[in-house]
Amino acid sequence: MMHLVTGGSGSGKSAWAENLVVHTLQKYRYYLATMSAEGREAQGRIERHRRLRAGKGFVTMECSHALKLLTFPTAARENVILLEDISNLIANEQFELGGTDEEIISRVWAGLRHLQSQCSEFILVTNEVCEDGIFYDEDTERYLRLLARVNRELAAWADTVTEIVYGIALPLKSLKLYTSQG
């Protein structure tokens, strides 16, 4: 089962996704953090997220890119993986590793498929950052295009998609829509 959680900055999407993990039946809870700890602001955000996760039974793994290299020591059927977040992963793949758009997208998908094969519940958090209507420099515009493409493809791939707005969960796609129709 794959869940995609999206929303704007500060919308409450991380807390909602963590709560979703807490209510799963899986024995092992893995939190995969993709933010590079460079700079004071990034370190502050990382510390804030660590405080939010405290006491929830997560094993935190930090991996800013190359997800395909990660392996988990427990059986897939017992695992839930929360990946926080896709927007950082895309930025890391683009700016740290580089390559063409297709190379970046290929690495991201290979990593996500690899992770999904190691869990029964896969929860991905992403950001809505493409809605401000501002034109940016070429590298940032490329990043926004890559993120938008991955978000669209993830939404199609996911079993459920939930947007968090002001802390309120708005289901955009659910299994009920597909299983309740005869």
Phi, psi and chi 1 to 4 in degrees:
 res  aa     phi    psi   chi1   chi2   chi3   chi4
   1 MET       -  128.8  171.4   80.4   66.4      -
   2 MET  -118.5  131.8 -172.7  171.0   94.0      -
   3 HIS  -118.0  131.3  -49.4  -86.7      -      -
   4 LEU  -109.9  127.5  179.5   63.0      -      -
   5 VAL  -117.2  125.6 -179.9      -      -      -
   6 THR  -130.6  165.6 -173.1      -      -      -
   7 GLY   162.1  172.4      -      -      -      -
   8 GLY   -79.2  171.5      -      -      -      -
   9 SER   -60.4  131.8  178.4      -      -      -
  10 GLY    74.4   14.5      -      -      -      -
  11 SER   -78.2  -17.4   64.0      -      -      -
  12 GLY   100.7   11.2      -      -      -      -
  13 LYS   -65.2  -37.3   62.7 -169.3  171.3  -63.8
  14 SER   -65.4  -47.3  -62.5      -      -      -
  15 ALA   -62.3  -39.8      -      -      -      -
  16 TRP   -64.7  -43.7 -166.3   87.8      -      -
  17 ALA   -64.8  -40.3      -      -      -      -
  18 GLU   -63.2  -40.2  -70.4  169.6   13.5      -
  19 ASN   -63.3  -38.1 -167.8   46.0      -      -
  20 LEU   -60.2  -42.7 -175.0   60.7      -      -
  21 VAL   -63.1  -45.2  170.4      -      -      -
  22 VAL   -59.1  -29.4  168.7      -      -      -
  23 HIS   -94.5    8.0  -71.5   91.6      -      -
  24 THR   -83.6  166.9   65.7      -      -      -
  25 LEU   -95.1    0.9  -59.3  175.9      -      -
  26 GLN   -69.5  145.9  -79.7   60.2   41.9      -
  27 LYS   -75.1  -36.7 -174.9  174.1  179.6 -179.9
  28 TYR  -113.7  129.3  -60.7  100.9      -      -
  29 ARG  -112.8  112.1  -59.8  172.8 -178.7  163.7
  30 TYR  -108.0  130.5  -67.6  100.8      -      -
  31 TYR  -109.6  114.4 -176.9  101.1      -      -
  32 LEU  -101.7  107.5 -177.3   52.5      -      -
  33 ALA   -93.8  125.8      -      -      -      -
  34 THR  -104.9   -4.4   62.3      -      -      -
  35 MET   -74.3  128.9  178.9  176.4  -94.6      -
  36 SER   -73.9  133.4  -66.2      -      -      -
  37 ALA   -85.6   52.7      -      -      -      -
  38 GLU  -105.1  121.6  -64.1  179.7   19.7      -
  39 GLY    95.8  157.5      -      -      -      -
  40 ARG   -65.0  -41.5  179.1  175.2  -78.4  158.8
  41 GLU   -63.6  -45.1 -177.9  179.8  -15.2      -
  42 ALA   -62.2  -43.6      -      -      -      -
  43 GLN   -63.1  -37.8  -69.8  172.3   -5.8      -
  44 GLY   -64.1  -42.3      -      -      -      -
  45 ARG   -65.4  -40.6  -70.6  178.9   63.9  111.7
  46 ILE   -62.4  -44.6  -71.1  168.2      -      -
  47 GLU   -62.6  -40.7  -78.6  -54.0  -47.3      -
  48 ARG   -61.1  -45.6  179.6  178.7  163.4  -87.1
  49 HIS   -66.2  -35.2  -79.4 -101.7      -      -
  50 ARG   -63.9  -41.5  -75.3 -179.5 -179.5  153.2
  51 ARG   -62.6  -41.5  -76.2 -168.7  -54.5  -86.0
  52 LEU   -63.2  -32.1  -71.3  171.2      -      -
  53 ARG   -84.5  -15.5  -72.4 -167.3  -51.8  -86.5
  54 ALA   -53.6  133.1      -      -      -      -
  55 GLY    78.9    6.9      -      -      -      -
  56 LYS  -101.1    3.5  -65.9 -179.3 -179.8  176.6
  57 GLY    79.9   22.4      -      -      -      -
  58 PHE   -83.5  142.7  -76.5  101.5      -      -
  59 VAL   -99.7  115.7  172.8      -      -      -
  60 THR   -92.2  132.6  -60.8      -      -      -
  61 MET  -125.2  131.8  -59.3  172.7   77.2      -
  62 GLU  -105.2  125.2  -62.6 -169.0   17.2      -
  63 CYS  -152.2  107.6 -175.8      -      -      -
  64 SER   -82.1  -16.2   61.4      -      -      -
  65 HIS  -167.2 -176.9   50.4   68.8      -      -
  66 ALA    57.6   48.4      -      -      -      -
  67 LEU   -60.1  -25.2  -59.6  178.7      -      -
  68 LYS   -63.0  -17.0 -166.7  171.7 -179.1  179.4
  69 LEU   -86.6   -9.9  -58.2  176.7      -      -
  70 LEU   -79.5  139.1  -71.6  177.0      -      -
  71 THR  -133.8  150.2   56.0      -      -      -
  72 PHE  -112.9  139.2  -63.8   85.2      -      -
  73 PRO   -78.4   -3.6   29.3  -34.8      -      -
  74 THR  -111.6  163.7   51.8      -      -      -
  75 ALA   -67.1  137.9      -      -      -      -
  76 ALA   -54.1  -40.4      -      -      -      -
  77 ARG   -64.2  -17.5   70.6 -177.9  176.4  -75.7
  78 GLU   -99.0   -0.5  -62.7 -179.3  -51.8      -
  79 ASN  -105.4  141.3  -63.8  -19.5      -      -
  80 VAL  -121.2  132.7   57.7      -      -      -
  81 ILE  -117.9  126.8  -62.5  172.6      -      -
  82 LEU  -108.4  116.7  170.1   57.3      -      -
  83 LEU  -101.3  120.7 -174.0  145.3      -      -
  84 GLU  -124.2  104.5  172.0   85.3   31.6      -
  85 ASP  -142.6  171.2   72.1   34.1      -      -
  86 ILE   -65.2  -39.2  -64.8  -64.1      -      -
  87 SER   -63.0  -39.9   58.1      -      -      -
  88 ASN   -67.2  -40.9  -73.2  -32.4      -      -
  89 LEU   -59.2  -46.2  175.8   62.9      -      -
  90 ILE   -61.6  -45.4  -62.3  -65.7      -      -
  91 ALA   -60.5  -43.6      -      -      -      -
  92 ASN   -64.4  -43.8  -61.2  -22.6      -      -
  93 GLU   -63.0  -41.4  -70.6  -76.6  -13.7      -
  94 GLN   -72.1  -50.9  177.0 -176.5  -12.1      -
  95 PHE   -90.0  -26.0  -63.5  109.5      -      -
  96 GLU   -92.5  -41.6  -68.7  177.7   23.0      -
  97 LEU   -99.7  -35.5  -62.5 -177.6      -      -
  98 GLY    74.4 -168.0      -      -      -      -
  99 GLY   114.3  178.9      -      -      -      -
 100 THR   -73.5  166.8   67.2      -      -      -
 101 ASP   -55.0  -45.2  -71.3    2.5      -      -
 102 GLU   -65.7  -36.1  -67.2  -49.2  -46.9      -
 103 GLU   -66.2  -42.5  -70.6  168.5  -23.8      -
 104 ILE   -63.3  -50.2  -67.1  166.4      -      -
 105 ILE   -60.0  -42.2  -63.4  -69.1      -      -
 106 SER   -61.2  -44.2  178.3      -      -      -
 107 ARG   -63.7  -43.0  -73.2 -166.0  -51.5  -98.2
 108 VAL   -61.3  -49.5  168.1      -      -      -
 109 TRP   -64.1  -40.9  -78.4  114.3      -      -
 110 ALA   -60.4  -43.0      -      -      -      -
 111 GLY   -65.3  -43.3      -      -      -      -
 112 LEU   -66.4  -42.0  -66.0  176.3      -      -
 113 ARG   -63.1  -40.8  -76.1 -173.4 -164.3   99.5
 114 HIS   -60.8  -44.8  174.4   69.8      -      -
 115 LEU   -64.6  -44.1  -67.9  176.3      -      -
 116 GLN   -61.5  -31.5 -171.6 -179.1   35.5      -
 117 SER   -69.5  -10.7   73.7      -      -      -
 118 GLN  -108.9   15.9  -62.4 -177.3   74.3      -
 119 CYS  -152.3  163.1   62.6      -      -      -
 120 SER   -99.8  -20.3   59.5      -      -      -
 121 GLU  -127.7  127.5  -63.1  -81.8  -23.8      -
 122 PHE  -128.3  115.2 -167.8   24.5      -      -
 123 ILE  -116.8  122.7  -59.3  165.7      -      -
 124 LEU  -117.2  134.9  -60.2  102.8      -      -
 125 VAL  -107.5  135.6  176.4      -      -      -
 126 THR  -136.6  171.0 -167.8      -      -      -
 127 ASN  -114.8  150.1  -82.3  -57.7      -      -
 128 GLU   -97.5   96.9  -67.5  -62.0  -35.8      -
 129 VAL  -118.8    5.1  -63.6      -      -      -
 130 CYS  -103.0   15.6  -56.7      -      -      -
 131 GLU  -107.7    8.6  -60.9  177.9   -8.3      -
 132 ASP   -86.2  -12.8   59.8   10.6      -      -
 133 GLY    73.5   12.6      -      -      -      -
 134 ILE   -95.4  143.0  -62.7  172.9      -      -
 135 PHE   -92.7  134.7  -66.7  101.1      -      -
 136 TYR  -116.8  177.8  -65.6   97.1      -      -
 137 ASP   -64.9  167.3   62.7   78.3      -      -
 138 GLU   -58.1  -43.4 -173.8  177.9  -34.7      -
 139 ASP   -64.8  -41.2  -75.7  -20.3      -      -
 140 THR   -68.2  -40.8  -56.6      -      -      -
 141 GLU   -60.7  -40.7  -71.3  -71.3  -23.1      -
 142 ARG   -62.3  -44.9  178.7 -179.6 -179.8 -145.1
 143 TYR   -57.4  -46.4  162.3   75.2      -      -
 144 LEU   -62.0  -39.3  -66.9  172.5      -      -
 145 ARG   -64.6  -44.1  -78.2 -168.1  -50.5  -85.1
 146 LEU   -61.9  -46.4  -73.4  166.6      -      -
 147 LEU   -62.7  -44.7  178.2   58.6      -      -
 148 ALA   -60.5  -41.7      -      -      -      -
 149 ARG   -63.5  -47.7  177.5  176.5  166.6 -173.4
 150 VAL   -63.2  -42.3  169.3      -      -      -
 151 ASN   -60.3  -43.8  -78.4  -13.6      -      -
 152 ARG   -61.2  -45.5  -78.2 -169.0  -49.2  -87.7
 153 GLU   -68.2  -37.2  -68.0  173.6    6.8      -
 154 LEU   -64.7  -41.1  -78.8  173.1      -      -
 155 ALA   -62.0  -38.1      -      -      -      -
 156 ALA   -69.3  -36.3      -      -      -      -
 157 TRP   -77.2  -34.3 -177.3   27.8      -      -
 158 ALA   -67.3  148.9      -      -      -      -
 159 ASP   -74.9  -36.6  -62.0  -62.6      -      -
 160 THR  -135.2  148.8   65.3      -      -      -
 161 VAL  -133.1  128.2  178.9      -      -      -
 162 THR  -128.6  130.1  -55.7      -      -      -
 163 GLU  -101.1  134.4 -179.4  178.2   13.3      -
 164 ILE  -104.3  122.0  -51.1  -59.5      -      -
 165 VAL  -126.8  117.5  179.2      -      -      -
 166 TYR    53.3   36.9  -53.1  121.7      -      -
 167 GLY    81.3    0.7      -      -      -      -
 168 ILE  -102.0  129.3  -59.8  167.2      -      -
 169 ALA   -84.6  123.4      -      -      -      -
 170 LEU  -113.5  106.4  -55.8  172.4      -      -
 171 PRO   -67.6  124.7    5.9   -3.4      -      -
 172 LEU  -101.4  -27.4  -58.8  178.3      -      -
 173 LYS  -150.8  131.8  177.1 -178.0  177.7 -176.9
 174 SER  -142.3  159.8   76.2      -      -      -
 175 LEU   -63.4  -30.8  -71.4  175.3      -      -
 176 LYS   -57.6  -36.0  -66.8  176.6 -172.1  174.9
 177 LEU   -61.4  -30.3  -66.7  173.5      -      -
 178 TYR  -100.0  -27.9  -57.6  101.6      -      -
 179 THR   -92.5  -18.1   57.6      -      -      -
 180 SER   -84.2  -11.6   65.1      -      -      -
 181 GLN   -90.6  128.5  -61.1  176.8   10.6      -
 182 GLY   -78.6      -      -      -      -      -
